[in-house]
Amino acid sequence: MRSATVLCGLLSVAAEFADARSWQHVGKKKPREFAASKFQIDHLASRQTPEPKFATNRTAKFAVNGTGIPDVDFDVGESYSGYLPISDDPNDRNELFFWFFPSSSNAEEKEILLWLNGGPGCSSFEGLLQENGPFLWQSGTFKPVPNPWAWNRLTNVVWVEQPVGTGFSRGNVTATSEEDVAKQFLGFWKNFVETFSMQGYAVYIAGESYAGMYCPYIASAMLDEADTTYYNVSGMLIYDPVLGNDIVQAATTTVPFVDYHRNLMTFNDSFSAYLHEQHESCGFADYNAEYLTYPPPAPQPSDYDSTVSAECAGLWNTVLNEMFSVNPCFNVYQVATTCPLLWDVLGFPGSLEYVPEGAEIYFDRPEVKRAIHASESTRWEECASRDVFVGGRDASDPPTWRVLPHVIERTRNVIIGHGTLDMILLPNGTLLSIQNMTWGGRLGFQRPPVEPFYVPYHALSTGDEIQSATDAEALATIAGAGVMGTAHEERGLTYVAINLAGHMVPQFAPSAAFRQLEVLLGRVPALNSTQAFTIEPGYPQVDPGSLGNGTGAATFDAPPHVERNGSLGSPENENGNNGGINTGLAVTTRGTASAWLACGAVLVAGSSVTEIPNSESSYPGAMLGSSNFRPSPVVHNWASPTLPPERSRTRFSSYFAHSLSSPTYMPIVLQLPLMLPSGGDP
């Protein structure tokens, strides 16, 4: 979701920097033969429209011809779209637009999930067309294709364009806060439930980015109604969300993000030195060290904004501007993207609006509007060019202050996910926001995220299968499997960091998002479960005991942990302390270099570092503690006097100390995700 406006003017950021940030537009597997045939069977079935589930006289005017969607050469199945009012007042002409896809499964689940994109003012039809809808038309692709990861394969799903002023929704913008947005949405929702006879259905709410504001406020308002006939809220899932203080979610955690992605964000030495100097002098290194801990020591200061200078508050924007020089096609939503810009039928292939001459925006085409009962006089934009809040300002408190804890405590079923390639909202900023939230009687998580997030193997999910596949439609929707991140649950809240995903997690990691939906709906017990996908129940999976810890770093500064017996990433060390996150650290050295890597802002007693001894041979990509790494590593206690005394402490900035006998050496190589630390020597 093109939601750089998620940060516009939010929570007292200096005006000049608020303006700068306010972009509206911004184990065992089946043989390949089984996989290919299974894929074809599933898609053949998905193209056959079963008996309609919600066809009534009342819904007839909303019915969409599943074979009549422009440019879509297959049947998308039963669906309904159109306008519904936000209240029962006949004089209220404000209406929200929706597109509802009933579940394509045979299960008769009395439940519905509503999906919201953010902005504010960005259409949820972006999510429908490019993330989790039944058909996909991704940037740079030839035509729409069926989506095997469509969320309506699991449950009923409705994509809603809200608040008023977003997408096809129409009327006068009157909302000044999230309370207003929630009130309007509840009016719409009651009308939707009555139209489709869904009284008593379990309601799940999901979204991304600025929907981190929308979803908790709407869910909390529904719970406050105490009316399960219409508002039976049963869980919530939000991706890369706006949760708390703008500076904390951006500038405070920018440099650790840059350090982690140093091979993508290739700044020269002088600019890197400036960034690290700012990170230290602005107090961001100390802030992360104090508050990004498990458990947190205390609530974060409520007057933090007033202590941060304009230059410091603008550090995120400074990095962004420099990145456009280094990589003109830099995508703030997925930082691994490079040139060229790809044509996108919604007009935003990344950070920049890009509409070549003669190109048409898909949902603004007259024939598309007619097919889905939208007003042909409405100009559809992916993100609204007009404000959807009066005066362009949302006057709401951060959801972590009240409404999000309320939803967690009432449902005990909330998932917050974050893609580690997202820069528009930084993963460490989300974790800092969680660590500043009290729910279930405690502040923040008491333990750091270390558990594996496992995505089941499925059709076309092994290297051999993918490389030998010839079905273009299948290749258009391939998705990853295995341990794809790190997860953690406490007191009804689950956090999951998703590797190789950007801001729009269902777009960049669709199989991962599908698994998270299965957990939200209660189909699977937890994110570390090795149970097969419910849509492929017979597909073999790995031994649960082989997973180890999560991959990547849930907290970007977290230190690597190497057990004294050489095993990598055990959740607890021999002293019973949590030893940190399994980062999958790979190290290469050459010659007589003895390289120290001291890394981390959050260390605990008993942590250790490993010195790689010299060897006649080189071991590129050798994994510490693996059987493939022949020299025996020498493990030192973290507070070893071998380390410089100024670094022998619980919290320190980034540090690379090389003890070299020759000026020629190969520096440490980080080959698997490890979030490098903030501050210190570049």
C-alpha positions as CSV (number, residue, x, y, z in Angstrom):
1,M,0.0,0.0,0.0
2,R,1.4,3.3,-1.1
3,S,1.1,4.7,2.4
4,A,3.9,7.1,3.1
5,T,1.2,9.4,4.3
6,V,1.0,7.0,7.2
7,L,3.4,9.4,8.9
8,C,2.0,12.7,7.7
9,G,1.7,15.2,10.6
10,L,1.3,12.3,13.0
11,L,2.1,12.8,16.7
12,S,3.7,16.2,16.7
13,V,6.6,15.8,14.2
14,A,8.3,19.0,13.2
15,A,6.1,20.5,10.4
16,E,8.8,20.7,7.8
17,F,9.7,17.0,8.2
18,A,6.1,16.0,8.5
19,D,5.6,17.6,5.1
20,A,8.7,15.8,3.7
21,R,7.3,12.5,4.9
22,S,3.8,13.1,3.7
23,W,3.7,11.1,0.5
24,Q,0.2,10.3,-0.5
25,H,1.7,8.3,-3.3
26,V,4.4,7.4,-2.0
27,G,12.8,-31.6,4.9
28,K,10.8,-33.9,2.6
29,K,8.9,-32.7,-0.4
30,K,6.7,-34.3,-3.0
31,P,8.1,-35.0,-6.5
32,R,7.7,-32.3,-9.1
33,E,5.2,-34.4,-10.9
34,F,2.8,-34.4,-8.0
35,A,3.4,-30.7,-7.4
36,A,2.6,-29.7,-11.0
37,S,-0.5,-31.9,-11.2
38,K,-1.7,-30.6,-7.8
39,F,-1.3,-27.0,-9.0
40,Q,-3.3,-27.6,-12.2
41,I,-6.1,-29.4,-10.3
42,D,-6.4,-26.6,-7.8
43,H,-6.6,-24.0,-10.5
44,L,-9.0,-25.9,-12.6
45,A,-11.3,-26.2,-9.6
46,S,-10.9,-22.5,-8.8
47,R,-12.1,-21.5,-12.3
48,Q,-15.4,-23.3,-11.9
49,T,-18.1,-21.3,-10.2
50,P,-19.9,-23.4,-7.7
51,E,-23.5,-22.7,-6.5
52,P,-23.6,-19.1,-5.2
53,K,-23.6,-18.8,-1.5
54,F,-25.0,-15.3,-1.1
55,A,-27.3,-14.8,-4.1
56,T,-30.6,-13.3,-2.9
57,N,-33.0,-10.7,-4.1
58,R,-31.3,-8.3,-1.7
59,T,-27.8,-8.9,-3.1
60,A,-28.7,-9.2,-6.7
61,K,-27.9,-5.6,-7.6
62,F,-24.3,-6.1,-6.2
63,A,-23.6,-9.4,-8.1
64,V,-20.6,-9.3,-10.4
65,N,-20.2,-11.4,-13.5
66,G,-17.2,-13.6,-12.7
67,T,-16.3,-14.0,-16.4
68,G,-16.9,-10.3,-17.3
69,I,-13.9,-8.6,-15.5
70,P,-12.0,-6.7,-18.2
71,D,-8.6,-8.3,-19.2
72,V,-9.3,-11.3,-16.8
73,D,-9.6,-14.4,-19.0
74,F,-10.9,-16.7,-16.3
75,D,-13.8,-16.9,-14.0
76,V,-13.0,-15.1,-10.7
77,G,-16.0,-16.8,-9.0
78,E,-18.9,-15.4,-7.0
79,S,-18.5,-11.8,-5.9
80,Y,-20.5,-8.7,-5.1
81,S,-19.5,-5.0,-5.2
82,G,-21.1,-1.6,-4.9
83,Y,-22.0,1.2,-2.5
84,L,-23.5,1.0,1.0
85,P,-24.3,4.0,3.2
86,I,-22.4,4.6,6.5
87,S,-25.6,5.1,8.5
88,D,-29.4,4.5,8.5
89,D,-30.0,8.3,8.1
90,P,-31.7,8.8,4.7
91,N,-30.2,12.3,4.6
92,D,-26.6,11.0,4.9
93,R,-25.3,10.6,1.4
94,N,-21.9,9.3,2.4
95,E,-21.2,5.8,1.1
96,L,-18.3,3.3,1.2
97,F,-17.5,1.1,-1.8
98,F,-16.7,-2.6,-1.3
99,W,-15.9,-5.8,-3.3
100,F,-16.9,-9.0,-1.5
101,F,-15.6,-12.5,-2.5
102,P,-17.2,-15.4,-0.6
103,S,-15.0,-18.2,0.4
104,S,-14.2,-20.6,-2.5
105,S,-13.9,-23.5,-0.1
106,N,-16.7,-25.9,0.6
107,A,-16.5,-25.2,4.3
108,E,-19.5,-23.4,5.8
109,E,-17.6,-21.2,8.2
110,K,-19.7,-18.5,9.7
111,E,-17.0,-15.9,9.5
112,I,-15.8,-13.0,7.4
113,L,-12.5,-11.0,7.2
114,L,-12.5,-7.4,6.2
115,W,-9.3,-6.0,4.6
116,L,-8.2,-2.3,4.7
117,N,-5.3,-0.6,3.1
118,G,-4.0,2.5,4.6
119,G,-2.7,5.9,3.4
120,P,-4.7,7.5,4.8
121,G,-6.7,7.6,1.6
122,C,-5.3,4.6,-0.2
123,S,-7.7,2.1,-1.8
124,S,-8.1,-1.4,-0.5
125,F,-8.4,-2.5,-4.1
126,E,-4.6,-2.4,-4.2
127,G,-4.7,-5.2,-1.7
128,L,-7.3,-7.0,-3.8
129,L,-5.4,-6.7,-7.1
130,Q,-1.8,-7.0,-6.0
131,E,-1.8,-8.8,-2.6
132,N,-4.4,-11.2,-1.4
133,G,-7.4,-11.1,-3.8
134,P,-8.6,-14.0,-6.1
135,F,-6.8,-12.5,-9.1
136,L,-3.5,-10.7,-9.4
137,W,-2.0,-8.1,-11.7
138,Q,1.4,-7.3,-10.3
139,S,3.8,-4.6,-11.5
140,G,5.6,-5.6,-14.7
141,T,3.5,-8.6,-15.4
142,F,1.7,-9.4,-18.7
143,K,-1.9,-9.9,-17.5
144,P,-4.0,-10.9,-14.5
145,V,-3.5,-14.4,-13.2
146,P,-5.4,-16.5,-10.7
147,N,-4.0,-16.2,-7.2
148,P,-3.4,-19.5,-5.4
149,W,-2.8,-17.5,-2.2
150,A,-6.1,-15.7,-2.3
151,W,-7.4,-15.2,1.2
152,N,-10.9,-16.1,0.1
153,R,-9.7,-19.7,-0.4
154,L,-9.9,-19.8,3.4
155,T,-12.8,-17.6,4.4
156,N,-15.2,-14.9,3.2
157,V,-13.3,-11.7,2.5
158,V,-14.4,-8.1,1.7
159,W,-12.2,-5.3,0.6
160,V,-13.6,-1.9,1.6
161,E,-12.5,1.5,0.4
162,Q,-12.6,3.8,3.4
163,P,-12.8,6.4,4.9
164,V,-15.0,8.6,2.7
165,G,-12.9,10.1,0.0
166,T,-10.9,6.9,-0.7
167,G,-11.2,5.1,-4.1
168,F,-14.8,5.0,-5.3
169,S,-16.3,5.9,-1.9
170,R,-18.2,9.1,-2.1
171,G,-19.6,11.9,0.0
172,N,-18.3,14.7,2.1
173,V,-15.2,14.3,4.2
174,T,-16.2,14.9,7.8
175,A,-13.8,12.7,9.8
176,T,-11.4,14.5,12.1
177,S,-10.2,11.4,14.0
178,E,-10.1,7.6,14.1
179,E,-13.2,7.7,16.4
180,D,-15.1,9.4,13.5
181,V,-13.7,6.8,11.0
182,A,-14.8,3.9,13.2
183,K,-18.3,5.4,13.7
184,Q,-18.7,5.7,10.0
185,F,-17.4,2.2,9.4
186,L,-19.7,0.6,12.0
187,G,-22.6,2.1,10.2
188,F,-21.5,0.7,6.9
189,W,-20.8,-2.7,8.5
190,K,-24.2,-3.0,9.9
191,N,-25.7,-2.4,6.5
192,F,-23.3,-4.9,5.0
193,V,-24.2,-7.6,7.5
194,E,-27.9,-7.1,6.9
195,T,-27.5,-7.1,3.2
196,F,-25.6,-10.4,3.1
197,S,-27.4,-12.0,6.1
198,M,-24.2,-12.4,8.1
199,Q,-25.7,-11.8,11.6
200,G,-23.6,-13.6,14.2
201,Y,-20.6,-14.2,11.9
202,A,-17.2,-14.0,13.5
203,V,-15.5,-10.9,12.3
204,Y,-11.7,-10.7,11.6
205,I,-10.1,-7.4,10.7
206,A,-6.9,-7.1,8.7
207,G,-4.9,-4.4,7.0
208,E,-1.5,-2.8,6.6
209,S,0.4,0.4,7.1
210,Y,-2.0,3.2,8.2
211,A,-4.6,0.5,8.8
212,G,-2.5,0.1,11.9
213,M,-4.6,3.1,13.0
214,Y,-7.8,2.1,11.3
215,C,-8.0,-1.6,12.4
216,P,-7.5,-1.2,16.1
217,Y,-9.9,1.7,16.4
218,I,-12.6,0.0,14.3
219,A,-12.1,-3.3,16.2
220,S,-12.2,-1.5,19.6
221,A,-15.4,0.4,18.6
222,M,-17.0,-2.9,17.5
223,L,-16.1,-4.5,20.8
224,D,-17.5,-1.5,22.7
225,E,-20.9,-2.1,21.0
226,A,-21.2,-5.4,22.9
227,D,-23.4,-6.7,20.0
228,T,-22.1,-9.9,18.6
229,T,-25.0,-10.0,16.1
230,Y,-23.1,-7.4,14.0
231,Y,-19.8,-6.9,15.6
232,N,-18.5,-10.3,16.7
233,V,-14.8,-9.4,16.6
234,S,-12.6,-12.5,16.9
235,G,-9.1,-11.4,15.9
236,M,-7.0,-8.9,14.1
237,L,-3.9,-9.0,11.8
238,I,-2.0,-5.9,10.8
239,Y,1.2,-5.6,8.7
240,D,3.9,-2.9,8.9
241,P,1.6,-0.8,10.9
242,V,1.5,2.8,12.2
243,L,1.4,2.2,15.9
244,G,3.2,4.9,17.8
245,N,5.4,7.9,17.8
246,D,6.5,9.0,14.3
247,I,10.1,9.7,15.2
248,V,10.4,6.4,17.1
249,Q,9.0,4.5,14.1
250,A,11.3,6.3,11.7
251,A,14.4,8.4,12.6
252,T,15.2,6.7,15.8
253,T,15.7,3.3,14.1
254,T,16.9,4.5,10.6
255,V,20.6,3.8,11.0
256,P,20.3,0.2,12.3
257,F,18.2,-0.4,9.2
258,V,20.7,1.1,6.9
259,D,23.5,-0.9,8.5
260,Y,21.6,-4.1,8.1
261,H,21.0,-3.3,4.4
262,R,24.5,-1.9,3.8
263,N,24.9,-4.0,0.6
264,L,21.7,-2.4,-0.8
265,M,22.1,1.1,0.7
266,T,25.6,1.6,-0.5
267,F,26.6,5.0,0.9
268,N,30.1,6.3,0.8
269,D,32.3,6.4,3.9
270,S,31.8,10.1,4.7
271,F,28.0,9.9,4.5
272,S,28.0,6.7,6.5
273,A,30.1,8.4,9.1
274,Y,27.7,11.3,9.2
275,L,24.8,8.9,9.8
276,H,26.5,7.1,12.6
277,E,27.5,10.4,14.2
278,Q,23.9,11.6,14.0
279,H,22.6,8.4,15.4
280,E,24.9,8.8,18.5
281,S,24.6,12.6,18.9
282,C,20.8,12.6,18.5
283,G,20.5,10.1,21.3
284,F,19.0,7.4,19.1
285,A,21.7,4.8,20.0
286,D,21.0,5.3,23.7
287,Y,17.3,5.3,23.1
288,N,17.4,1.9,21.3
289,A,19.8,0.5,23.9
290,E,17.5,1.5,26.8
291,Y,14.1,0.7,25.4
292,L,14.5,-2.0,22.8
293,T,15.1,-4.6,25.6
294,Y,13.2,-7.6,26.9
295,P,11.5,-6.8,29.2
296,P,11.6,-3.1,28.8
297,P,12.7,-1.1,31.8
298,A,10.0,1.5,31.8
299,P,7.6,3.4,29.6
300,Q,9.3,5.6,27.0
301,P,9.2,9.3,27.6
302,S,6.0,10.9,26.5
303,D,7.7,14.2,25.6
304,Y,10.3,12.5,23.4
305,D,9.4,14.7,20.3
306,S,10.3,17.9,22.1
307,T,13.8,16.6,22.8
308,V,14.6,15.8,19.2
309,S,16.0,18.5,16.9
310,A,14.6,19.1,13.4
311,E,17.8,17.7,11.9
312,C,17.6,14.6,13.9
313,A,13.9,14.2,13.2
314,G,14.7,14.4,9.5
315,L,17.3,11.6,9.5
316,W,14.9,9.2,7.8
317,N,14.2,11.7,5.0
318,T,18.0,12.4,4.7
319,V,18.6,8.8,4.0
320,L,15.8,8.6,1.5
321,N,17.0,11.5,-0.5
322,E,20.5,10.0,-0.7
323,M,19.1,6.7,-1.7
324,F,17.5,8.2,-4.7
325,S,20.9,9.4,-5.8
326,V,22.4,6.0,-5.4
327,N,19.5,4.1,-6.8
328,P,17.0,6.3,-8.8
329,C,14.4,3.6,-8.7
330,F,14.7,3.1,-4.9
331,N,11.5,1.6,-3.5
332,V,10.9,2.7,0.0
333,Y,8.4,-0.1,0.3
334,Q,10.9,-2.8,-0.7
335,V,14.5,-1.7,-0.5
336,A,15.9,-4.5,-2.7
337,T,14.3,-3.0,-5.8
338,T,16.4,-1.5,-8.5
339,C,15.8,0.1,-12.0
340,P,14.0,0.0,-14.3
341,L,10.7,1.2,-13.1
342,L,8.1,-1.4,-14.0
343,W,4.7,-0.4,-15.4
344,D,2.0,-0.9,-12.8
345,V,-1.7,-0.9,-13.8
346,L,-2.4,1.0,-10.5
347,G,0.2,3.6,-11.3
348,F,2.7,3.1,-8.5
349,P,5.3,0.4,-9.0
350,G,7.3,1.6,-6.0
351,S,8.1,5.0,-4.4
352,L,7.2,7.0,-7.5
353,E,4.1,7.6,-9.5
354,Y,4.8,6.2,-13.0
355,V,2.2,6.3,-15.8
356,P,3.7,6.1,-19.3
357,E,1.9,8.1,-22.0
358,G,-1.1,6.2,-23.2
359,A,-1.3,3.9,-20.2
360,E,-4.6,3.6,-18.3
361,I,-5.1,3.0,-14.6
362,Y,-7.0,-0.2,-14.3
363,F,-9.8,0.8,-11.9
364,D,-10.3,4.1,-13.6
365,R,-11.2,2.5,-16.9
366,P,-14.9,2.9,-17.8
367,E,-15.5,-0.8,-18.6
368,V,-14.0,-1.8,-15.3
369,K,-16.2,0.6,-13.4
370,R,-19.3,-0.8,-15.1
371,A,-18.3,-4.3,-14.4
372,I,-18.2,-3.7,-10.6
373,H,-21.0,-1.2,-10.3
374,A,-18.8,1.8,-9.6
375,S,-19.7,5.4,-10.5
376,E,-18.2,6.2,-13.9
377,S,-18.0,9.9,-13.0
378,T,-15.6,9.1,-10.1
379,R,-11.9,9.4,-10.8
380,W,-10.3,6.4,-9.2
381,E,-6.9,6.9,-7.6
382,E,-4.8,4.4,-5.8
383,C,-4.2,7.0,-3.1
384,A,-6.6,9.9,-2.9
385,S,-5.2,13.3,-3.9
386,R,-7.7,15.0,-1.6
387,D,-7.6,14.8,2.2
388,V,-9.7,12.1,3.8
389,F,-9.5,13.9,7.2
390,V,-10.7,17.4,7.7
391,G,-7.7,19.7,7.4
392,G,-5.5,16.8,6.4
393,R,-4.9,15.9,10.0
394,D,-5.9,12.8,12.0
395,A,-6.2,14.0,15.6
396,S,-6.1,10.5,17.2
397,D,-3.9,9.1,19.9
398,P,-1.6,6.3,18.9
399,P,-3.4,2.9,19.0
400,T,-0.9,1.5,21.5
401,W,-2.2,3.9,24.2
402,R,-5.6,2.4,24.5
403,V,-7.4,0.7,21.6
404,L,-4.8,-1.9,20.6
405,P,-4.4,-3.2,24.2
406,H,-8.2,-3.3,24.4
407,V,-8.4,-5.5,21.3
408,I,-5.6,-7.8,22.4
409,E,-7.1,-8.3,25.8
410,R,-10.6,-8.9,24.5
411,T,-9.8,-11.3,21.6
412,R,-6.4,-12.7,22.7
413,N,-5.8,-13.1,19.0
414,V,-3.8,-10.3,17.4
415,I,-0.9,-10.7,15.0
416,I,1.4,-7.9,14.0
417,G,3.7,-8.7,11.1
418,H,6.5,-6.7,9.6
419,G,8.5,-7.2,6.4
420,T,12.3,-6.7,7.0
421,L,12.8,-5.0,3.6
422,D,10.3,-2.2,4.4
423,M,11.7,1.3,5.0
424,I,8.5,3.4,5.0
425,L,7.9,2.0,8.4
426,L,10.8,0.4,10.1
427,P,10.7,-3.0,11.9
428,N,12.6,-1.8,14.9
429,G,10.1,1.1,15.2
430,T,7.3,-1.4,15.4
431,L,9.1,-3.3,18.1
432,L,9.8,-0.2,20.1
433,S,6.1,0.7,19.9
434,I,5.2,-2.8,21.2
435,Q,7.7,-2.4,24.0
436,N,6.0,0.8,25.0
437,M,2.5,-0.7,25.2
438,T,0.9,-2.3,28.3
439,W,-1.5,-5.2,27.9
440,G,-2.3,-8.1,30.0
441,G,-0.9,-6.3,33.0
442,R,2.7,-6.0,31.7
443,L,4.7,-3.6,29.6
444,G,5.9,-5.0,26.3
445,F,7.2,-8.4,25.5
446,Q,9.1,-10.0,28.4
447,R,11.3,-12.2,26.1
448,P,12.8,-11.4,22.7
449,P,11.5,-13.0,19.5
450,V,13.5,-16.1,18.7
451,E,10.9,-18.8,17.6
452,P,10.9,-19.9,13.9
453,F,8.2,-18.7,11.6
454,Y,7.6,-21.7,9.4
455,V,5.8,-21.6,6.0
456,P,4.8,-25.1,4.8
457,Y,6.3,-26.6,1.7
458,H,3.8,-26.8,-1.1
459,A,3.5,-27.2,-4.9
460,L,6.4,-25.5,-6.7
461,S,8.4,-24.7,-3.5
462,T,11.7,-26.5,-4.0
463,G,14.6,-25.4,-6.2
464,D,14.3,-28.3,-8.6
465,E,10.6,-27.9,-9.0
466,I,10.9,-24.2,-9.7
467,Q,13.8,-24.4,-12.1
468,S,12.1,-27.1,-14.2
469,A,8.6,-25.6,-14.2
470,T,7.2,-24.6,-17.6
471,D,3.7,-23.4,-16.7
472,A,3.8,-19.7,-17.0
473,E,0.7,-19.2,-14.8
474,A,2.3,-21.3,-12.1
475,L,5.5,-19.4,-12.3
476,A,3.6,-16.1,-11.9
477,T,2.6,-17.0,-8.4
478,I,5.4,-19.1,-6.9
479,A,6.1,-18.4,-3.3
480,G,8.6,-19.4,-0.6
481,A,8.6,-22.1,2.0
482,G,10.6,-23.1,5.1
483,V,11.7,-21.0,8.0
484,M,10.9,-17.5,6.7
485,G,11.4,-15.3,9.7
486,T,11.0,-15.0,13.5
487,A,7.9,-15.0,15.6
488,H,6.9,-14.5,19.2
489,E,3.7,-14.6,21.2
490,E,2.8,-13.3,24.7
491,R,-0.5,-12.6,26.3
492,G,-2.6,-12.8,23.1
493,L,-0.2,-10.7,20.9
494,T,2.0,-12.4,18.2
495,Y,4.8,-10.5,16.5
496,V,6.3,-11.9,13.3
497,A,9.2,-10.6,11.2
498,I,9.0,-11.8,7.6
499,N,12.3,-12.1,5.7
500,L,12.4,-10.9,2.1
501,A,9.1,-9.1,2.5
502,G,8.6,-5.4,2.0
503,H,5.8,-3.1,3.2
504,M,3.0,-5.1,1.5
505,V,3.6,-8.5,3.0
506,P,0.9,-10.4,1.1
507,Q,2.4,-9.1,-2.1
508,F,6.0,-9.9,-1.5
509,A,5.6,-13.0,0.7
510,P,2.1,-14.4,-0.2
511,S,2.7,-17.9,1.2
512,A,3.9,-16.4,4.5
513,A,0.8,-14.1,4.7
514,F,-1.5,-17.1,3.9
515,R,0.0,-19.0,6.8
516,Q,-0.5,-16.1,9.1
517,L,-4.1,-16.0,8.1
518,E,-4.5,-19.7,8.9
519,V,-3.2,-19.0,12.4
520,L,-5.5,-15.9,12.8
521,L,-8.5,-18.0,11.8
522,G,-7.6,-20.8,14.1
523,R,-6.9,-23.4,11.4
524,V,-3.3,-23.8,12.6
525,P,-2.2,-23.5,16.3
526,A,0.9,-21.3,15.9
527,L,3.4,-19.8,13.5
528,N,6.1,-22.3,14.3
529,S,3.7,-25.2,13.5
530,T,5.0,-27.6,10.7
531,Q,1.4,-28.6,9.8
532,A,0.8,-28.5,6.1
533,F,-1.3,-25.8,4.5
534,T,-5.0,-26.6,5.0
535,I,-5.5,-26.2,1.3
536,E,-2.8,-28.9,0.7
537,P,-3.3,-31.2,3.7
538,G,-1.3,-34.1,2.4
539,Y,1.9,-32.3,1.5
540,P,4.9,-33.7,3.4
541,Q,6.7,-31.3,5.8
542,V,9.9,-31.2,7.7
543,D,10.6,-32.7,11.2
544,P,9.6,-30.0,13.8
545,G,12.8,-30.7,15.6
546,S,14.8,-29.6,12.7
547,L,13.6,-26.0,12.6
548,G,16.0,-24.4,15.1
549,N,15.3,-20.7,15.8
550,G,13.9,-18.1,13.6
551,T,16.0,-16.7,10.7
552,G,16.8,-13.1,10.2
553,A,16.8,-10.8,13.2
554,A,13.6,-9.8,14.7
555,T,15.4,-7.0,16.4
556,F,17.9,-5.6,14.0
557,D,20.5,-4.9,16.6
558,A,20.2,-8.2,18.4
559,P,23.6,-10.0,18.9
560,P,24.4,-13.4,17.4
561,H,24.5,-16.1,20.0
562,V,26.8,-19.0,19.8
563,E,26.5,-21.8,22.4
564,R,29.7,-23.0,24.0
565,N,29.1,-26.4,22.5
566,G,29.1,-24.9,19.0
567,S,25.4,-25.1,18.4
568,L,23.9,-22.0,16.9
569,G,21.1,-19.9,18.2
570,S,19.8,-21.7,21.3
571,P,17.1,-19.7,23.0
572,E,18.8,-20.0,26.4
573,N,22.5,-20.2,27.3
574,E,24.0,-22.3,30.0
575,N,23.2,-19.7,32.7
576,G,19.5,-19.8,31.8
577,N,19.6,-16.4,30.2
578,N,18.0,-15.7,26.9
579,G,21.0,-15.7,24.5
580,G,19.6,-13.7,21.6
581,I,18.4,-14.5,18.1
582,N,19.7,-17.0,15.7
583,T,21.0,-14.8,12.9
584,G,22.6,-17.5,10.8
585,L,25.9,-15.6,10.8
586,A,28.3,-16.6,8.1
587,V,31.9,-15.5,8.4
588,T,34.8,-15.7,5.9
589,T,38.4,-14.7,6.8
590,R,41.6,-15.0,4.8
591,G,45.3,-15.0,5.6
592,T,46.4,-14.5,9.2
593,A,43.6,-12.1,10.0
594,S,41.8,-12.8,13.3
595,A,38.5,-10.9,12.9
596,W,36.3,-9.9,15.8
597,L,32.6,-9.1,15.2
598,A,31.1,-7.3,18.1
599,C,27.5,-6.5,17.3
600,G,24.4,-5.5,19.2
601,A,22.5,-3.0,21.2
602,V,20.7,-5.5,23.4
603,L,23.0,-8.0,25.2
604,V,22.4,-10.2,28.1
605,A,24.6,-11.8,30.6
606,G,26.3,-14.9,29.3
607,S,26.4,-13.8,25.6
608,S,29.5,-14.7,23.7
609,V,31.5,-14.0,20.6
610,T,33.5,-16.3,18.5
611,E,37.0,-15.9,17.1
612,I,37.6,-17.7,13.9
613,P,41.1,-19.2,13.9
614,N,43.4,-18.9,10.9
615,S,43.4,-21.9,8.5
616,E,45.3,-22.8,5.4
617,S,42.0,-23.1,3.6
618,S,39.3,-20.6,3.1
619,Y,35.7,-21.5,4.1
620,P,33.4,-19.1,2.2
621,G,30.0,-19.0,3.7
622,A,31.0,-21.3,6.6
623,M,28.3,-21.5,9.2
624,L,29.4,-21.1,12.8
625,G,28.7,-24.4,14.6
626,S,27.9,-26.3,11.4
627,S,29.6,-29.6,10.4
628,N,30.9,-27.9,7.3
629,F,33.1,-25.5,9.2
630,R,36.3,-27.4,10.0
631,P,38.4,-25.1,12.2
632,S,37.2,-25.2,15.8
633,P,35.9,-21.7,16.8
634,V,37.2,-20.2,20.0
635,V,34.3,-18.9,22.1
636,H,35.0,-15.9,24.4
637,N,32.7,-14.4,27.0
638,W,31.2,-11.2,25.9
639,A,32.9,-9.2,28.7
640,S,36.3,-10.8,27.8
641,P,39.2,-8.4,28.5
642,T,40.3,-9.2,24.9
643,L,37.7,-6.8,23.8
644,P,38.6,-3.1,24.1
645,P,37.5,-2.0,27.6
646,E,35.2,0.7,26.2
647,R,33.2,-2.0,24.4
648,S,33.1,-4.5,27.3
649,R,29.7,-3.5,28.6
650,T,26.1,-4.5,28.2
651,R,25.3,-1.9,25.5
652,F,27.6,-0.6,22.9
653,S,27.4,0.8,19.4
654,S,28.5,-1.0,16.2
655,Y,32.1,-2.1,16.3
656,F,34.4,-4.0,14.0
657,A,37.9,-4.6,15.4
658,H,40.4,-6.3,13.1
659,S,43.6,-7.7,14.5
660,L,45.6,-8.0,11.3
661,S,49.2,-9.1,10.6
662,S,48.8,-8.0,7.0
663,P,47.2,-5.1,5.3
664,T,45.6,-7.5,2.8
665,Y,42.6,-9.3,4.2
666,M,39.1,-10.3,3.4
667,P,36.7,-8.6,5.8
668,I,33.9,-10.4,7.5
669,V,31.1,-11.4,5.1
670,L,27.5,-11.5,6.3
671,Q,25.7,-13.9,4.0
672,L,22.5,-14.5,5.9
673,P,20.2,-11.9,7.4
674,L,21.9,-10.2,10.4
675,M,20.8,-6.8,11.4
676,L,24.0,-4.8,11.9
677,P,24.0,-2.4,14.8
678,S,23.7,1.3,15.1
679,G,26.1,4.0,15.9
680,G,29.9,3.8,16.6
681,D,32.6,3.4,14.1
682,P,31.5,3.0,10.5
